[in-house]
């Protein structure tokens, strides 16, 4: 009777150890999607040109809009926004 309990206990410990190792091995791998790799490459490429510039709104002078422009005298911004 003691032998069966000992074997069952050893099998349970072995199953827990194998499952733990499998989970650890799966978590330690980094899976990078194609989109994430493209984003990393774009960020690392060192783009120094800002294509969008900040302009005051005509209708609301206290607001600004971000428009596509090559005017380097204007402060840069990161994407198009428009005055309402």
TAGI-V552262 format. One record per helix or strand of 2 or more residues. SS is the DSSP state (A for helix, B for strand). FROM is the first residue (numbers start at 1). LEN is the number of residues. If there is no record, write none. Layout:
SS;FROM;LEN  SS;FROM;LEN
//
This chain:
A;2;27  A;34;11  B;52;5  B;64;5  B;76;2
//
